[in-house]
Amino acid sequence: MVLMKSSWFQHTDCTTAQAEELMATYRARGVAVERSLNPDYITWTVSARLPEARRQKRTPGTFRQKVWG
């Protein structure tokens, strides 16, 4: 079993409804998620612990210019 590296991704300045929706979506996918109130006491920051890829996916050949290699 290979463990992937993961890090926190943050959605900042979310309304309460947006924060609830994001949290429900992440929890349905089994992702660890936290919500914290911003200093303005109105908006939220939602943090999700997401896996990191080792490399970016390769761009399909149909989108690459032959001149660029």
N, C-alpha and C positions, 0 to 999 in steps of 0.2 A: 504494500500500500504506500503510495506516494502522497505526502502531505503538501498541499499548495500553500504558498505564502499568501497571507491576506493582510489587508490594511483597511483603515476606516475611510469611508467616503462620506462627505457631508453635503446635505441639501440645506442651504441657509435661507433665512427669511421666509419660512413657510407659514401660511395661515394655519389655524387649528384644523380646519377641514383637510387641507393638503397634507399636513403631518399625519393625521389619522389614516388617510388613504395610502400614503407611502408606507407607513408601518404595517398596515394590513397586507399590502402587496409583498413586502419583504418577508414578513412572517409566513405567508403562504408558500414562499419559496424556501423556507427554512433558514433564513439569514438572520444573524444576530443584529438587533436594531435597538437604538436608544434615542430618546427625545429629550431635549433640554430647552428651557425657556431662555430667550435672548435677553440682554440687558434692558431692552425697551419694554419688556413685560407684555408685548403684543404678539410677536412672532416667535417661531420655534426653529431650532436646528435639529434635523433628523440625521443621525449617524448610523451607517450600515457597514458591517464588517464584510467586505467583498474579497473574493480571491483575485490574485494578480496573475496575469499571464507572464510566462517567461519571455515571450517574444510577441510582437505585433503580428497579426495575421497578414499573410502576403497578399498584395493587391492582385486581383485577377489580371491575366494578360490582356484581356480586352480593354482594360482601362489604362494600360501603360503605353507610352509612345515609344516606338522603335528607335527614335533618335536618341532618347535618354538612356537606353540600355536596359 
